[in-house]
């Protein structure tokens, strides 16, 4: 299975990219770089890292 990594230069851009790539659910970014996804009332969370102004999300 291939690992997918998205990069962006702001929280907003990262959230837009995640929503385009992972269509299902409701996505939001919380404090500390935690990304939340809600599908059918069940919440999952993932971590986004920021380094030198670049946000990275890997799944």
C-alpha distance matrix in Angstrom:
0.0 3.8 6.5 9.4 12.9 16.1 19.5 22.9 26.5 27.6 26.6 27.7 25.6 22.5 23.2 23.8 20.4 18.6 20.8 20.1 16.3 16.1 19.1 19.7 22.0 24.4 23.2 25.4 25.4 27.7 29.6 27.8 24.7 23.4 21.7 22.6 21.3 23.6 22.9 25.7 27.4 24.6 23.6 20.3 20.2 18.1 19.4 20.2 21.7 24.7 25.8 28.7 28.5 24.9 22.7 18.9 16.5 12.9 10.5
3.8 0.0 3.8 6.4 9.7 12.9 16.2 19.7 23.3 24.7 24.1 25.1 22.7 19.8 21.0 21.4 17.8 16.5 19.0 18.1 14.3 14.9 18.2 19.4 21.7 23.7 22.0 24.0 23.8 26.3 28.0 26.2 22.9 22.1 20.4 21.8 20.8 23.6 23.2 26.4 28.0 25.3 23.8 20.5 19.9 17.2 18.1 18.2 19.4 22.0 23.0 25.6 25.4 21.7 19.8 16.1 14.0 10.7 9.2
6.5 3.8 0.0 3.8 6.6 10.1 13.2 16.8 20.2 21.5 20.8 22.2 20.0 16.8 18.2 19.1 15.6 14.1 17.1 16.7 13.1 13.6 17.2 18.4 20.2 21.7 19.6 21.2 20.6 23.0 24.4 22.5 19.2 18.6 17.2 19.0 18.5 21.6 21.8 25.2 26.4 23.6 21.7 18.2 17.0 14.0 14.5 14.5 15.6 18.3 19.4 22.2 22.0 18.3 16.3 12.5 10.5 7.0 6.1
9.4 6.4 3.8 0.0 3.8 6.7 10.1 13.5 17.1 18.4 17.8 18.8 16.4 13.4 14.9 15.5 11.9 10.8 13.9 13.3 9.9 10.9 14.6 16.3 18.1 19.3 17.0 18.6 18.1 20.9 22.6 21.0 17.4 17.1 15.3 17.2 16.7 20.0 20.4 24.0 25.2 22.8 20.7 17.4 16.1 13.1 13.4 12.7 14.2 16.5 17.8 20.4 19.6 15.9 13.7 10.2 8.2 5.6 5.6
12.9 9.7 6.6 3.8 0.0 3.8 6.7 10.2 13.7 15.1 14.9 16.3 13.9 10.9 13.1 14.0 10.6 10.0 13.6 13.4 10.7 12.1 15.7 17.6 18.9 19.4 16.6 17.4 16.3 19.0 20.3 18.5 15.0 15.3 14.0 16.6 16.9 20.4 21.5 25.3 26.0 23.7 21.1 17.9 15.8 12.5 11.8 10.2 11.1 13.0 14.2 16.6 15.9 12.1 10.1 6.7 5.6 4.3 6.7
16.1 12.9 10.1 6.7 3.8 0.0 3.8 6.9 10.5 11.9 11.9 12.9 10.2 7.5 10.1 10.6 7.3 7.7 11.2 11.0 9.2 11.1 14.4 16.7 17.8 17.8 14.7 15.3 14.3 17.3 18.8 17.5 13.8 14.6 12.9 15.7 16.0 19.6 21.0 24.8 25.4 23.5 20.8 18.0 15.9 12.8 12.0 9.6 10.6 11.7 13.3 15.3 13.8 10.1 8.0 5.6 5.2 6.4 8.9
19.5 16.2 13.2 10.1 6.7 3.8 0.0 3.8 7.1 9.2 10.2 11.6 8.8 6.9 10.4 11.0 8.4 9.8 13.2 13.0 12.1 14.3 17.2 19.6 20.3 19.6 16.3 16.1 14.4 17.2 18.1 16.7 13.3 15.0 13.9 17.2 18.1 21.8 23.6 27.4 27.7 26.0 23.0 20.3 17.8 14.6 12.9 9.7 9.6 9.5 10.6 12.0 10.3 6.6 5.5 4.6 6.6 8.9 12.1
22.9 19.7 16.8 13.5 10.2 6.9 3.8 0.0 3.8 5.8 7.5 8.6 5.7 5.1 8.9 9.4 7.9 10.0 12.8 13.0 13.2 15.3 17.7 20.2 20.4 19.1 15.7 15.0 13.2 16.0 16.9 16.0 12.8 15.0 13.9 17.1 18.4 21.8 24.0 27.7 27.8 26.4 23.4 21.2 18.6 15.8 14.0 10.4 10.5 9.3 10.7 11.3 8.6 5.7 5.1 6.7 8.8 11.9 14.9
26.5 23.3 20.2 17.1 13.7 10.5 7.1 3.8 0.0 3.8 7.2 8.5 6.6 7.3 10.7 11.4 11.0 13.2 15.6 16.0 16.7 18.7 20.8 23.1 23.0 21.2 17.7 16.3 14.1 16.4 16.5 15.8 13.3 16.1 15.7 19.0 20.7 24.0 26.5 30.1 29.9 28.7 25.5 23.5 20.6 18.1 15.8 12.1 11.3 8.9 9.8 9.3 6.0 4.8 5.9 9.0 11.7 15.0 18.2
27.6 24.7 21.5 18.4 15.1 11.9 9.2 5.8 3.8 0.0 3.8 5.4 5.2 6.2 8.6 10.0 10.7 12.3 14.3 15.5 16.6 18.0 19.7 21.7 21.1 18.8 15.3 13.3 11.1 13.3 13.6 13.6 11.2 13.9 13.5 16.6 18.5 21.7 24.4 27.9 27.3 26.4 23.2 21.6 18.8 16.8 14.7 11.2 11.2 9.0 11.0 11.1 7.4 7.2 6.6 10.0 11.9 15.6 18.4
26.6 24.1 20.8 17.8 14.9 11.9 10.2 7.5 7.2 3.8 0.0 3.8 5.5 5.1 6.1 8.7 10.0 10.5 12.3 14.3 15.4 16.0 17.6 19.1 18.0 15.5 12.0 9.7 7.4 9.7 10.6 11.1 8.6 10.7 10.1 13.0 15.1 18.1 21.1 24.5 23.7 22.9 19.6 18.2 15.5 13.9 12.3 9.3 10.3 9.2 12.2 13.2 10.0 9.4 7.2 9.9 10.7 14.5 16.8
27.7 25.1 22.2 18.8 16.3 12.9 11.6 8.6 8.5 5.4 3.8 0.0 3.8 5.4 5.1 6.2 8.7 10.0 10.6 12.5 14.4 15.2 16.1 17.9 16.9 14.4 11.3 9.5 8.7 11.5 13.1 14.3 11.8 13.3 11.8 13.9 15.2 17.9 20.5 23.8 23.3 23.0 20.1 19.2 17.1 15.9 15.0 12.3 13.8 12.8 15.6 16.2 12.7 12.0 10.1 12.4 12.8 16.4 18.4
25.6 22.7 20.0 16.4 13.9 10.2 8.8 5.7 6.6 5.2 5.5 3.8 0.0 3.8 5.5 5.1 6.2 8.7 9.9 10.7 12.4 14.1 15.3 17.8 17.6 15.7 12.6 11.8 11.1 14.3 15.8 16.3 13.3 14.9 13.1 15.5 16.4 19.3 21.5 24.9 25.0 24.4 21.6 20.3 18.2 16.4 15.4 12.4 13.6 12.6 14.9 15.4 12.0 10.4 9.0 10.9 11.5 14.9 17.1
22.5 19.8 16.8 13.4 10.9 7.5 6.9 5.1 7.3 6.2 5.1 5.4 3.8 0.0 3.8 5.4 5.2 6.2 8.6 9.9 10.6 11.8 13.8 15.9 15.7 14.1 10.7 10.0 8.9 12.3 14.0 14.0 10.6 11.8 9.9 12.7 13.7 17.0 19.2 22.9 22.9 21.8 18.9 17.1 14.8 12.8 11.8 8.9 10.6 10.5 13.3 14.7 11.8 9.5 6.8 7.9 7.9 11.3 13.4
23.2 21.0 18.2 14.9 13.1 10.1 10.4 8.9 10.7 8.6 6.1 5.1 5.5 3.8 0.0 3.8 5.5 5.1 6.1 8.6 10.0 10.3 11.5 13.2 12.5 10.5 7.2 6.9 7.0 10.7 13.3 14.2 11.0 11.2 8.5 10.3 10.9 13.9 16.1 19.6 19.6 19.0 16.2 15.0 13.3 12.2 12.2 10.1 12.8 13.2 16.4 18.0 15.0 13.0 10.1 10.8 9.7 12.8 14.0
23.8 21.4 19.1 15.5 14.0 10.6 11.0 9.4 11.4 10.0 8.7 6.2 5.1 5.4 3.8 0.0 3.8 5.5 5.2 6.3 8.7 10.0 10.5 13.1 13.1 11.6 9.2 9.8 10.7 14.4 17.0 18.0 14.7 15.0 12.1 13.4 13.2 15.7 17.4 20.7 21.3 21.0 18.7 17.7 16.5 15.4 15.6 13.4 15.8 15.9 18.7 19.8 16.6 14.6 12.2 12.9 12.0 14.7 15.8
20.4 17.8 15.6 11.9 10.6 7.3 8.4 7.9 11.0 10.7 10.0 8.7 6.2 5.2 5.5 3.8 0.0 3.8 5.4 5.1 6.2 8.4 10.0 13.0 13.8 13.2 10.7 11.7 12.2 15.9 18.3 18.5 14.9 15.2 12.3 14.1 13.7 16.6 17.9 21.5 22.3 21.5 19.2 17.6 16.2 14.5 14.7 12.4 14.6 15.1 17.6 18.9 16.1 13.4 11.0 10.7 9.7 11.9 13.1
18.6 16.5 14.1 10.8 10.0 7.7 9.8 10.0 13.2 12.3 10.5 10.0 8.7 6.2 5.1 5.5 3.8 0.0 3.8 5.5 5.2 5.7 7.9 10.1 10.8 10.4 7.8 9.5 10.3 14.0 16.7 17.0 13.3 12.7 9.5 10.8 10.2 13.2 14.5 18.2 19.0 17.9 15.6 13.9 12.7 11.3 12.1 10.8 13.7 15.1 18.0 20.0 17.5 14.6 11.6 10.6 8.3 10.1 10.5
20.8 19.0 17.1 13.9 13.6 11.2 13.2 12.8 15.6 14.3 12.3 10.6 9.9 8.6 6.1 5.2 5.4 3.8 0.0 3.8 5.6 5.3 5.5 8.0 8.6 8.3 6.8 9.3 11.3 15.0 18.2 19.1 15.7 14.8 11.2 11.4 9.9 12.1 12.9 16.4 17.5 17.1 15.3 14.4 14.1 13.6 15.0 14.0 17.1 18.3 21.3 23.2 20.3 17.8 14.8 14.3 12.0 13.7 13.5
20.1 18.1 16.7 13.3 13.4 11.0 13.0 13.0 16.0 15.5 14.3 12.5 10.7 9.9 8.6 6.3 5.1 5.5 3.8 0.0 3.8 5.8 5.9 9.5 11.3 11.7 10.6 13.0 14.8 18.5 21.5 22.1 18.6 18.0 14.5 15.0 13.3 15.4 15.7 18.9 20.5 20.2 18.7 17.6 17.3 16.3 17.5 16.2 18.9 19.9 22.5 24.0 21.3 18.4 16.0 15.2 13.2 14.5 14.4
16.3 14.3 13.1 9.9 10.7 9.2 12.1 13.2 16.7 16.6 15.4 14.4 12.4 10.6 10.0 8.7 6.2 5.2 5.6 3.8 0.0 3.8 5.9 9.2 11.5 12.6 11.4 14.0 15.3 18.9 21.8 21.9 18.2 17.3 14.0 14.7 12.9 15.3 15.3 18.7 20.5 19.5 18.0 16.2 16.0 14.6 16.0 15.0 17.8 19.3 21.7 23.7 21.4 18.2 15.5 13.8 11.4 11.8 11.2
16.1 14.9 13.6 10.9 12.1 11.1 14.3 15.3 18.7 18.0 16.0 15.2 14.1 11.8 10.3 10.0 8.4 5.7 5.3 5.8 3.8 0.0 3.8 5.8 8.1 9.8 9.1 12.3 14.1 17.5 20.6 20.9 17.4 15.8 12.2 12.1 9.7 11.8 11.6 15.1 16.8 15.8 14.5 12.9 13.3 12.6 14.8 14.7 17.9 19.9 22.8 25.1 22.9 19.8 16.7 14.9 11.8 11.9 10.5
19.1 18.2 17.2 14.6 15.7 14.4 17.2 17.7 20.8 19.7 17.6 16.1 15.3 13.8 11.5 10.5 10.0 7.9 5.5 5.9 5.9 3.8 0.0 3.8 6.6 8.7 9.2 12.8 15.4 18.8 22.2 23.1 19.8 18.0 14.2 13.4 10.4 11.5 10.6 13.6 15.8 15.6 15.0 14.3 15.3 15.3 17.8 17.6 21.0 22.8 25.8 27.9 25.4 22.6 19.5 18.1 15.2 15.7 14.2
19.7 19.4 18.4 16.3 17.6 16.7 19.6 20.2 23.1 21.7 19.1 17.9 17.8 15.9 13.2 13.1 13.0 10.1 8.0 9.5 9.2 5.8 3.8 0.0 3.8 7.0 8.7 12.5 15.4 18.3 21.9 22.9 19.9 17.5 13.8 12.0 8.5 8.6 7.0 9.9 12.3 12.1 12.0 11.9 13.7 14.6 17.6 18.2 21.9 24.0 27.3 29.7 27.3 24.6 21.2 19.7 16.4 16.7 14.6
22.0 21.7 20.2 18.1 18.9 17.8 20.3 20.4 23.0 21.1 18.0 16.9 17.6 15.7 12.5 13.1 13.8 10.8 8.6 11.3 11.5 8.1 6.6 3.8 0.0 3.8 6.3 10.0 13.2 15.7 19.4 20.8 18.2 15.6 12.0 9.5 5.9 5.2 4.5 7.7 9.3 9.5 9.2 9.9 11.8 13.5 16.5 17.4 21.2 23.3 26.8 29.3 26.8 24.5 20.9 19.8 16.6 17.3 15.5
24.4 23.7 21.7 19.3 19.4 17.8 19.6 19.1 21.2 18.8 15.5 14.4 15.7 14.1 10.5 11.6 13.2 10.4 8.3 11.7 12.6 9.8 8.7 7.0 3.8 0.0 3.8 6.9 10.5 12.9 16.6 18.6 16.2 13.8 10.4 7.9 5.4 5.1 6.7 9.5 9.8 10.4 9.2 10.3 11.4 13.2 15.7 16.3 19.9 21.7 25.3 27.6 24.9 23.0 19.5 19.1 16.3 17.7 16.7
23.2 22.0 19.6 17.0 16.6 14.7 16.3 15.7 17.7 15.3 12.0 11.3 12.6 10.7 7.2 9.2 10.7 7.8 6.8 10.6 11.4 9.1 9.2 8.7 6.3 3.8 0.0 3.8 7.1 9.9 13.6 15.3 12.6 10.6 7.0 5.6 4.6 6.7 9.3 12.6 12.4 12.0 9.7 9.7 9.5 10.5 12.5 12.6 16.2 17.9 21.5 23.8 21.1 19.3 15.7 15.5 12.9 14.8 14.4
25.4 24.0 21.2 18.6 17.4 15.3 16.1 15.0 16.3 13.3 9.7 9.5 11.8 10.0 6.9 9.8 11.7 9.5 9.3 13.0 14.0 12.3 12.8 12.5 10.0 6.9 3.8 0.0 3.8 6.5 10.2 12.2 10.1 8.5 5.8 5.3 6.7 8.9 12.2 15.2 14.2 13.8 10.8 10.8 9.6 10.5 11.5 11.3 14.6 15.8 19.5 21.7 19.0 17.7 14.3 14.8 12.9 15.4 15.7
25.4 23.8 20.6 18.1 16.3 14.3 14.4 13.2 14.1 11.1 7.4 8.7 11.1 8.9 7.0 10.7 12.2 10.3 11.3 14.8 15.3 14.1 15.4 15.4 13.2 10.5 7.1 3.8 0.0 3.8 6.9 8.7 6.5 5.8 4.4 6.2 9.0 11.8 15.2 18.4 17.0 16.0 12.6 11.8 9.4 9.4 9.2 8.5 11.4 12.4 16.2 18.4 15.9 15.0 11.6 12.5 11.1 14.1 15.1
27.7 26.3 23.0 20.9 19.0 17.3 17.2 16.0 16.4 13.3 9.7 11.5 14.3 12.3 10.7 14.4 15.9 14.0 15.0 18.5 18.9 17.5 18.8 18.3 15.7 12.9 9.9 6.5 3.8 0.0 3.8 6.5 6.1 5.2 6.1 7.3 10.8 13.1 16.8 19.5 17.5 16.4 12.9 12.4 9.8 10.3 9.7 9.8 12.2 13.1 16.8 19.1 17.0 16.7 13.5 14.6 13.5 16.3 17.3
29.6 28.0 24.4 22.6 20.3 18.8 18.1 16.9 16.5 13.6 10.6 13.1 15.8 14.0 13.3 17.0 18.3 16.7 18.2 21.5 21.8 20.6 22.2 21.9 19.4 16.6 13.6 10.2 6.9 3.8 0.0 3.8 5.6 6.3 8.8 10.6 14.3 16.6 20.3 23.0 20.8 19.5 15.9 15.1 12.1 12.1 10.5 10.3 11.5 12.0 15.3 17.6 15.9 16.2 13.5 15.0 14.7 17.5 19.0
27.8 26.2 22.5 21.0 18.5 17.5 16.7 16.0 15.8 13.6 11.1 14.3 16.3 14.0 14.2 18.0 18.5 17.0 19.1 22.1 21.9 20.9 23.1 22.9 20.8 18.6 15.3 12.2 8.7 6.5 3.8 0.0 3.8 5.7 9.1 11.7 15.4 18.2 21.8 24.7 22.7 20.8 17.1 15.5 12.0 11.1 8.5 8.3 8.7 9.5 12.6 15.2 14.2 14.4 11.9 13.0 13.1 15.6 17.5
24.7 22.9 19.2 17.4 15.0 13.8 13.3 12.8 13.3 11.2 8.6 11.8 13.3 10.6 11.0 14.7 14.9 13.3 15.7 18.6 18.2 17.4 19.8 19.9 18.2 16.2 12.6 10.1 6.5 6.1 5.6 3.8 0.0 3.8 6.4 9.7 13.1 16.3 19.7 22.9 21.4 19.5 15.7 13.8 10.2 8.5 5.8 4.8 6.2 7.6 11.3 14.1 12.7 12.0 8.9 9.7 9.5 12.3 14.2
23.4 22.1 18.6 17.1 15.3 14.6 15.0 15.0 16.1 13.9 10.7 13.3 14.9 11.8 11.2 15.0 15.2 12.7 14.8 18.0 17.3 15.8 18.0 17.5 15.6 13.8 10.6 8.5 5.8 5.2 6.3 5.7 3.8 0.0 3.8 6.5 10.0 13.1 16.4 19.6 17.9 15.8 12.1 10.1 6.5 5.8 4.6 5.9 8.7 11.0 14.6 17.7 16.3 15.1 11.6 11.5 9.9 12.0 13.0
21.7 20.4 17.2 15.3 14.0 12.9 13.9 13.9 15.7 13.5 10.1 11.8 13.1 9.9 8.5 12.1 12.3 9.5 11.2 14.5 14.0 12.2 14.2 13.8 12.0 10.4 7.0 5.8 4.4 6.1 8.8 9.1 6.4 3.8 0.0 3.8 6.8 10.2 13.4 16.8 15.6 13.8 10.2 8.3 5.4 5.0 5.8 6.6 10.2 12.5 16.2 19.1 17.2 15.5 11.7 11.3 8.9 11.0 11.4
22.6 21.8 19.0 17.2 16.6 15.7 17.2 17.1 19.0 16.6 13.0 13.9 15.5 12.7 10.3 13.4 14.1 10.8 11.4 15.0 14.7 12.1 13.4 12.0 9.5 7.9 5.6 5.3 6.2 7.3 10.6 11.7 9.7 6.5 3.8 0.0 3.8 6.7 10.1 13.2 11.9 10.2 6.6 5.8 4.4 6.5 8.8 10.3 14.0 16.3 20.0 22.9 20.9 19.2 15.4 14.8 12.1 13.6 13.0
21.3 20.8 18.5 16.7 16.9 16.0 18.1 18.4 20.7 18.5 15.1 15.2 16.4 13.7 10.9 13.2 13.7 10.2 9.9 13.3 12.9 9.7 10.4 8.5 5.9 5.4 4.6 6.7 9.0 10.8 14.3 15.4 13.1 10.0 6.8 3.8 0.0 3.8 6.6 10.1 9.6 8.1 5.6 5.2 6.2 8.3 11.3 12.8 16.6 19.0 22.6 25.5 23.3 21.3 17.5 16.5 13.3 14.2 12.9
23.6 23.6 21.6 20.0 20.4 19.6 21.8 21.8 24.0 21.7 18.1 17.9 19.3 17.0 13.9 15.7 16.6 13.2 12.1 15.4 15.3 11.8 11.5 8.6 5.2 5.1 6.7 8.9 11.8 13.1 16.6 18.2 16.3 13.1 10.2 6.7 3.8 0.0 3.8 6.6 5.9 5.4 4.4 6.4 8.8 11.6 14.8 16.5 20.3 22.6 26.3 29.1 26.9 24.9 21.2 20.2 17.0 17.8 16.1
22.9 23.2 21.8 20.4 21.5 21.0 23.6 24.0 26.5 24.4 21.1 20.5 21.5 19.2 16.1 17.4 17.9 14.5 12.9 15.7 15.3 11.6 10.6 7.0 4.5 6.7 9.3 12.2 15.2 16.8 20.3 21.8 19.7 16.4 13.4 10.1 6.6 3.8 0.0 3.8 5.4 5.4 6.6 8.3 11.4 14.0 17.4 19.2 23.0 25.5 29.1 31.9 29.7 27.4 23.7 22.4 19.0 19.2 16.9
25.7 26.4 25.2 24.0 25.3 24.8 27.4 27.7 30.1 27.9 24.5 23.8 24.9 22.9 19.6 20.7 21.5 18.2 16.4 18.9 18.7 15.1 13.6 9.9 7.7 9.5 12.6 15.2 18.4 19.5 23.0 24.7 22.9 19.6 16.8 13.2 10.1 6.6 3.8 0.0 3.8 5.6 8.4 11.0 14.4 17.3 20.8 22.8 26.6 29.1 32.7 35.5 33.3 31.1 27.4 26.2 22.7 22.9 20.5
27.4 28.0 26.4 25.2 26.0 25.4 27.7 27.8 29.9 27.3 23.7 23.3 25.0 22.9 19.6 21.3 22.3 19.0 17.5 20.5 20.5 16.8 15.8 12.3 9.3 9.8 12.4 14.2 17.0 17.5 20.8 22.7 21.4 17.9 15.6 11.9 9.6 5.9 5.4 3.8 0.0 3.8 6.5 10.0 13.1 16.5 19.8 22.0 25.7 28.2 31.8 34.7 32.5 30.7 27.0 26.0 22.8 23.2 21.1
24.6 25.3 23.6 22.8 23.7 23.5 26.0 26.4 28.7 26.4 22.9 23.0 24.4 21.8 19.0 21.0 21.5 17.9 17.1 20.2 19.5 15.8 15.6 12.1 9.5 10.4 12.0 13.8 16.0 16.4 19.5 20.8 19.5 15.8 13.8 10.2 8.1 5.4 5.4 5.6 3.8 0.0 3.8 6.8 10.3 13.7 17.2 19.7 23.4 26.2 29.7 32.8 31.0 29.0 25.2 23.9 20.5 20.6 18.3
23.6 23.8 21.7 20.7 21.1 20.8 23.0 23.4 25.5 23.2 19.6 20.1 21.6 18.9 16.2 18.7 19.2 15.6 15.3 18.7 18.0 14.5 15.0 12.0 9.2 9.2 9.7 10.8 12.6 12.9 15.9 17.1 15.7 12.1 10.2 6.6 5.6 4.4 6.6 8.4 6.5 3.8 0.0 3.8 6.7 10.3 13.6 16.2 19.7 22.5 26.1 29.2 27.4 25.6 21.8 20.6 17.4 17.8 16.0
20.3 20.5 18.2 17.4 17.9 18.0 20.3 21.2 23.5 21.6 18.2 19.2 20.3 17.1 15.0 17.7 17.6 13.9 14.4 17.6 16.2 12.9 14.3 11.9 9.9 10.3 9.7 10.8 11.8 12.4 15.1 15.5 13.8 10.1 8.3 5.8 5.2 6.4 8.3 11.0 10.0 6.8 3.8 0.0 3.8 7.0 10.6 13.4 16.9 20.0 23.4 26.7 25.2 23.1 19.3 17.7 14.3 14.3 12.4
20.2 19.9 17.0 16.1 15.8 15.9 17.8 18.6 20.6 18.8 15.5 17.1 18.2 14.8 13.3 16.5 16.2 12.7 14.1 17.3 16.0 13.3 15.3 13.7 11.8 11.4 9.5 9.6 9.4 9.8 12.1 12.0 10.2 6.5 5.4 4.4 6.2 8.8 11.4 14.4 13.1 10.3 6.7 3.8 0.0 3.8 7.0 9.9 13.3 16.4 19.8 23.1 21.8 19.9 16.1 14.7 11.6 12.1 11.0
18.1 17.2 14.0 13.1 12.5 12.8 14.6 15.8 18.1 16.8 13.9 15.9 16.4 12.8 12.2 15.4 14.5 11.3 13.6 16.3 14.6 12.6 15.3 14.6 13.5 13.2 10.5 10.5 9.4 10.3 12.1 11.1 8.5 5.8 5.0 6.5 8.3 11.6 14.0 17.3 16.5 13.7 10.3 7.0 3.8 0.0 3.8 6.8 10.1 13.5 16.7 20.1 19.0 16.8 13.1 11.2 8.2 8.5 8.1
19.4 18.1 14.5 13.4 11.8 12.0 12.9 14.0 15.8 14.7 12.3 15.0 15.4 11.8 12.2 15.6 14.7 12.1 15.0 17.5 16.0 14.8 17.8 17.6 16.5 15.7 12.5 11.5 9.2 9.7 10.5 8.5 5.8 4.6 5.8 8.8 11.3 14.8 17.4 20.8 19.8 17.2 13.6 10.6 7.0 3.8 0.0 3.8 6.5 10.0 13.1 16.6 15.9 13.9 10.4 8.8 6.9 8.0 9.2
20.2 18.2 14.5 12.7 10.2 9.6 9.7 10.4 12.1 11.2 9.3 12.3 12.4 8.9 10.1 13.4 12.4 10.8 14.0 16.2 15.0 14.7 17.6 18.2 17.4 16.3 12.6 11.3 8.5 9.8 10.3 8.3 4.8 5.9 6.6 10.3 12.8 16.5 19.2 22.8 22.0 19.7 16.2 13.4 9.9 6.8 3.8 0.0 3.8 6.7 10.1 13.4 12.3 10.2 6.6 5.6 4.8 7.5 9.9
21.7 19.4 15.6 14.2 11.1 10.6 9.6 10.5 11.3 11.2 10.3 13.8 13.6 10.6 12.8 15.8 14.6 13.7 17.1 18.9 17.8 17.9 21.0 21.9 21.2 19.9 16.2 14.6 11.4 12.2 11.5 8.7 6.2 8.7 10.2 14.0 16.6 20.3 23.0 26.6 25.7 23.4 19.7 16.9 13.3 10.1 6.5 3.8 0.0 3.8 6.6 10.1 9.9 8.1 5.6 5.2 6.7 9.0 12.2
24.7 22.0 18.3 16.5 13.0 11.7 9.5 9.3 8.9 9.0 9.2 12.8 12.6 10.5 13.2 15.9 15.1 15.1 18.3 19.9 19.3 19.9 22.8 24.0 23.3 21.7 17.9 15.8 12.4 13.1 12.0 9.5 7.6 11.0 12.5 16.3 19.0 22.6 25.5 29.1 28.2 26.2 22.5 20.0 16.4 13.5 10.0 6.7 3.8 0.0 3.8 6.8 6.2 5.5 4.4 6.4 9.1 12.0 15.3
25.8 23.0 19.4 17.8 14.2 13.3 10.6 10.7 9.8 11.0 12.2 15.6 14.9 13.3 16.4 18.7 17.6 18.0 21.3 22.5 21.7 22.8 25.8 27.3 26.8 25.3 21.5 19.5 16.2 16.8 15.3 12.6 11.3 14.6 16.2 20.0 22.6 26.3 29.1 32.7 31.8 29.7 26.1 23.4 19.8 16.7 13.1 10.1 6.6 3.8 0.0 3.8 5.4 5.3 6.6 8.2 11.6 13.9 17.5
28.7 25.6 22.2 20.4 16.6 15.3 12.0 11.3 9.3 11.1 13.2 16.2 15.4 14.7 18.0 19.8 18.9 20.0 23.2 24.0 23.7 25.1 27.9 29.7 29.3 27.6 23.8 21.7 18.4 19.1 17.6 15.2 14.1 17.7 19.1 22.9 25.5 29.1 31.9 35.5 34.7 32.8 29.2 26.7 23.1 20.1 16.6 13.4 10.1 6.8 3.8 0.0 3.8 5.6 8.5 10.9 14.5 17.0 20.7
28.5 25.4 22.0 19.6 15.9 13.8 10.3 8.6 6.0 7.4 10.0 12.7 12.0 11.8 15.0 16.6 16.1 17.5 20.3 21.3 21.4 22.9 25.4 27.3 26.8 24.9 21.1 19.0 15.9 17.0 15.9 14.2 12.7 16.3 17.2 20.9 23.3 26.9 29.7 33.3 32.5 31.0 27.4 25.2 21.8 19.0 15.9 12.3 9.9 6.2 5.4 3.8 0.0 3.8 6.6 9.9 13.3 16.4 20.0
24.9 21.7 18.3 15.9 12.1 10.1 6.6 5.7 4.8 7.2 9.4 12.0 10.4 9.5 13.0 14.6 13.4 14.6 17.8 18.4 18.2 19.8 22.6 24.6 24.5 23.0 19.3 17.7 15.0 16.7 16.2 14.4 12.0 15.1 15.5 19.2 21.3 24.9 27.4 31.1 30.7 29.0 25.6 23.1 19.9 16.8 13.9 10.2 8.1 5.5 5.3 5.6 3.8 0.0 3.8 6.5 10.1 13.0 16.6
22.7 19.8 16.3 13.7 10.1 8.0 5.5 5.1 5.9 6.6 7.2 10.1 9.0 6.8 10.1 12.2 11.0 11.6 14.8 16.0 15.5 16.7 19.5 21.2 20.9 19.5 15.7 14.3 11.6 13.5 13.5 11.9 8.9 11.6 11.7 15.4 17.5 21.2 23.7 27.4 27.0 25.2 21.8 19.3 16.1 13.1 10.4 6.6 5.6 4.4 6.6 8.5 6.6 3.8 0.0 3.8 6.8 10.2 13.6
18.9 16.1 12.5 10.2 6.7 5.6 4.6 6.7 9.0 10.0 9.9 12.4 10.9 7.9 10.8 12.9 10.7 10.6 14.3 15.2 13.8 14.9 18.1 19.7 19.8 19.1 15.5 14.8 12.5 14.6 15.0 13.0 9.7 11.5 11.3 14.8 16.5 20.2 22.4 26.2 26.0 23.9 20.6 17.7 14.7 11.2 8.8 5.6 5.2 6.4 8.2 10.9 9.9 6.5 3.8 0.0 3.8 6.5 10.1
16.5 14.0 10.5 8.2 5.6 5.2 6.6 8.8 11.7 11.9 10.7 12.8 11.5 7.9 9.7 12.0 9.7 8.3 12.0 13.2 11.4 11.8 15.2 16.4 16.6 16.3 12.9 12.9 11.1 13.5 14.7 13.1 9.5 9.9 8.9 12.1 13.3 17.0 19.0 22.7 22.8 20.5 17.4 14.3 11.6 8.2 6.9 4.8 6.7 9.1 11.6 14.5 13.3 10.1 6.8 3.8 0.0 3.8 6.8
12.9 10.7 7.0 5.6 4.3 6.4 8.9 11.9 15.0 15.6 14.5 16.4 14.9 11.3 12.8 14.7 11.9 10.1 13.7 14.5 11.8 11.9 15.7 16.7 17.3 17.7 14.8 15.4 14.1 16.3 17.5 15.6 12.3 12.0 11.0 13.6 14.2 17.8 19.2 22.9 23.2 20.6 17.8 14.3 12.1 8.5 8.0 7.5 9.0 12.0 13.9 17.0 16.4 13.0 10.2 6.5 3.8 0.0 3.7
10.5 9.2 6.1 5.6 6.7 8.9 12.1 14.9 18.2 18.4 16.8 18.4 17.1 13.4 14.0 15.8 13.1 10.5 13.5 14.4 11.2 10.5 14.2 14.6 15.5 16.7 14.4 15.7 15.1 17.3 19.0 17.5 14.2 13.0 11.4 13.0 12.9 16.1 16.9 20.5 21.1 18.3 16.0 12.4 11.0 8.1 9.2 9.9 12.2 15.3 17.5 20.7 20.0 16.6 13.6 10.1 6.8 3.7 0.0
